[in-house]
Amino acid sequence: MALTEAQAAQFTDAYTNALITSWSDAEYAARLENDSRAALAEAGLELPAEAQIIMVRNPEPSQASDQQGSLEVQLGLYEQGLQTGRFEFHMPQTPQVDTSELDLGELAELAGGMYCCCCPCCCCG
């Protein structure tokens, strides 16, 4: 049974909500591990009472696919869970964001401007 567009959108919203919340809230991440059903319901994903829920934290790419954390893979796992009653959720680790500061030249390039080091008026370009 293939998911309808509305079902896929609802799942995508709930899964994304759970994933992003787990990245920013350690308490929620712990609830995902210890009480998966309630934590997923909180994110908008209600699962059948008899469903088996498996959380795979920080999946390795070699486990099943090179795109383990991709939404397409997760949608397929959810669809499979609807048929088998065994739901597997892959929760990749929090992405690392480069928080280094930019120098004036880099800022000017990003802004589409020009940086001139010889005078403050930038008239010598």
C-alpha positions as CSV (number, residue, x, y, z in Angstrom):
1,M,0.0,0.0,0.0
2,A,1.6,3.2,-1.1
3,L,1.3,6.4,0.9
4,T,-1.0,9.1,-0.4
5,E,0.5,12.5,-0.9
6,A,-1.3,13.8,2.2
7,Q,0.0,10.8,4.3
8,A,3.5,11.4,3.1
9,A,3.3,15.1,3.8
10,Q,2.0,14.4,7.3
11,F,4.7,11.9,8.0
12,T,7.4,14.2,6.6
13,D,6.2,17.0,8.9
14,A,6.1,14.9,12.0
15,Y,9.5,13.1,11.3
16,T,11.2,16.4,10.6
17,N,9.7,17.9,13.7
18,A,11.0,15.0,15.8
19,L,14.4,15.1,14.2
20,I,15.0,18.8,14.6
21,T,13.6,18.9,18.1
22,S,15.9,16.0,19.1
23,W,18.9,18.0,17.8
24,S,18.0,21.1,19.9
25,D,16.4,19.6,23.0
26,A,18.4,16.9,24.9
27,E,15.3,16.1,27.1
28,Y,13.2,15.4,24.0
29,A,16.0,13.3,22.5
30,A,16.1,11.2,25.7
31,R,12.3,10.7,25.5
32,L,12.7,9.5,21.9
33,E,15.0,6.8,23.2
34,N,13.0,5.9,26.4
35,D,9.4,6.5,25.4
36,S,9.4,6.6,21.6
37,R,5.7,6.3,21.1
38,A,4.9,9.4,23.3
39,A,7.7,11.5,21.9
40,L,6.7,10.7,18.3
41,A,3.1,11.5,19.1
42,E,4.2,14.8,20.6
43,A,5.8,15.5,17.2
44,G,2.6,14.7,15.4
45,L,3.1,11.0,14.5
46,E,0.6,8.6,16.1
47,L,1.5,4.9,15.7
48,P,-0.6,1.9,16.4
49,A,-0.6,0.7,20.0
50,E,0.8,-2.7,19.0
51,A,3.6,-1.3,16.8
52,Q,7.2,-2.2,17.5
53,I,9.3,1.0,17.4
54,I,13.1,1.0,16.8
55,M,15.1,4.1,17.0
56,V,18.5,4.1,15.2
57,R,20.6,7.0,16.5
58,N,23.5,8.2,14.3
59,P,23.1,5.5,11.7
60,E,26.1,4.4,9.8
61,P,25.9,4.8,6.0
62,S,26.8,1.2,5.5
63,Q,23.7,-0.1,7.5
64,A,21.4,-0.2,4.5
65,S,22.1,2.6,2.1
66,D,24.5,5.4,1.4
67,Q,21.7,7.8,2.2
68,Q,20.6,6.4,5.5
69,G,19.2,9.6,6.9
70,S,17.5,10.7,3.7
71,L,13.8,11.4,3.8
72,E,13.1,9.0,0.9
73,V,14.7,6.1,2.9
74,Q,12.7,7.1,6.0
75,L,9.4,7.3,4.1
76,G,10.1,3.8,2.8
77,L,10.7,2.5,6.3
78,Y,7.5,4.2,7.5
79,E,5.5,2.6,4.7
80,Q,7.1,-0.8,5.5
81,G,6.1,-0.2,9.1
82,L,2.5,0.4,8.2
83,Q,2.5,-3.1,6.6
84,T,4.5,-5.0,9.1
85,G,3.9,-3.2,12.4
86,R,7.7,-2.7,12.9
87,F,8.6,1.0,12.6
88,E,12.3,1.9,12.3
89,F,13.3,5.6,12.6
90,H,16.8,6.8,11.7
91,M,17.8,9.8,13.7
92,P,21.1,11.2,12.3
93,Q,23.4,13.1,14.6
94,T,23.1,16.9,14.9
95,P,24.7,18.5,11.9
96,Q,27.8,20.6,12.7
97,V,27.6,24.2,11.7
98,D,30.7,26.3,11.0
99,T,30.4,29.2,13.4
100,S,33.7,30.9,12.5
101,E,33.6,34.6,11.9
102,L,34.2,36.2,8.5
103,D,36.8,38.9,7.9
104,L,35.8,42.1,6.2
105,G,36.9,40.9,2.7
106,E,34.7,37.8,3.0
107,L,31.7,39.9,4.2
108,A,32.1,42.2,1.3
109,E,32.2,39.3,-1.1
110,L,29.0,37.9,0.4
111,A,27.3,41.2,0.2
112,G,28.3,41.6,-3.4
113,G,30.4,44.6,-2.6
114,M,34.0,45.3,-2.9
115,Y,36.7,45.5,-0.3
116,C,39.5,47.9,-0.8
117,C,42.4,47.9,1.8
118,C,44.0,51.1,0.7
119,C,41.4,53.7,1.7
120,P,38.1,53.8,3.6
121,C,36.0,55.2,0.8
122,C,36.6,52.3,-1.7
123,C,37.0,54.8,-4.6
124,C,40.2,53.2,-5.9
125,G,38.7,50.1,-7.5
